[in-house]
């Protein structure tokens, strides 16, 4: 491809040659006019000397055109199919929102010709910001040589992204010709949800000495370590459980009973419908919901509860059966990072998936916006209760997630408040439908979602919902 400079250079060369020919033509034209009795020198005295400029213009134009053709042949031979090997290395390829990523790009010239000017640009999604360095390089590249450049990205929001492609621009030394090539080299980066709420929880737990949210156990009589009480000996009881001192004192055989610590089985259910994608750029309702889900997963893991994940809309985006291990926690976090909003909301779809795939009693903490049809929501709750699936709902108050009243004018705020009152009235009607089935609903604003998650988890542990 011809550059603007190359176009100007070529036009200048052609213009010089044409000017030279024009000077010769003017002299010949004057001679013809003299033959018919008209002398143009009376009007333009210097016309007879124009041939003195023809030769310099012709030589200069010819020289320029020749050099242009030489550069064209060189560009045709070596620039059309550049033999470049480009590699990209990313450390780490998985991180949490707010963390930093080192990107290194390595370019090798495998050809035999020197590339005088190479510009390599590495395209980056707008969900990252370049914190240090540049994502491009301009250099010359001798044959069989390698050049490398690096830059540091800061991840802004959770998600699954691809860094790339790479755009290579090669110019000749004179700047006449340009070859632009897009190289489809992509590197996947998975950004996990913001970990700050979990960090705050861990800090509070450390300050409180461990007596904090999520550490409560469901206690009932069975086999454990904490003493429960005494009862009379039965023939089926092991001899080692007999309390000989108490038996001697009361004159009959008594055995000790201990507390059995039971855990719950929790399903974290996140609404990934299209409506959950509403909100501010890089901070939608779904992003807030995923922050809460991440904290729930961490609480369950620390409390040794079984926990699973359901991402749903009108279909199941991802179902992870309840387990208890570090690798399982990482699998849940990875699924949360990749969640995207699409489709319509259907709680029935989520509850059916849990009940069909996991027959035992469970607790489902649902994070949604309750913006589906109220009758379908009620039917889903009835279905869950009938199949002994305990449900707690954390419901986003949508107007507060998509608008900021503090930035509104007085007129806008008055209009917003009127709409918000109507929204709350409808929300109360939906909650009344749900509450009659014994389902707790927590209405949350953006700042309330983490406290609501903690409270929902504490209540579930205290009551024993979903106990195994």
Beta strands, then each sheet from edge to edge (+ up, - down):
strand 1: 84-91
strand 2: 94-96
strand 3: 100-109
strand 4: 115-122
strand 5: 128-133
strand 6: 136-141
strand 7: 146-155
strand 8: 159-163
strand 9: 166-171
strand 10: 178-183
strand 11: 187-192
strand 12: 218-232
strand 13: 254-262
strand 14: 265-271
strand 15: 279-280
strand 16: 283-284
strand 17: 306-312
strand 18: 316-323
strand 19: 362-368
strand 20: 389-396
strand 21: 440-444
sheet 1: 1+ 3- 7+ 5-
sheet 2: 2+ 11+ 8-
sheet 3: 6+ 4- 9+ 10-
sheet 4: 12+ 13-
sheet 5: 18+ 17- 14- 19- 20- 21-
sheet 6: 15+ 16-
end
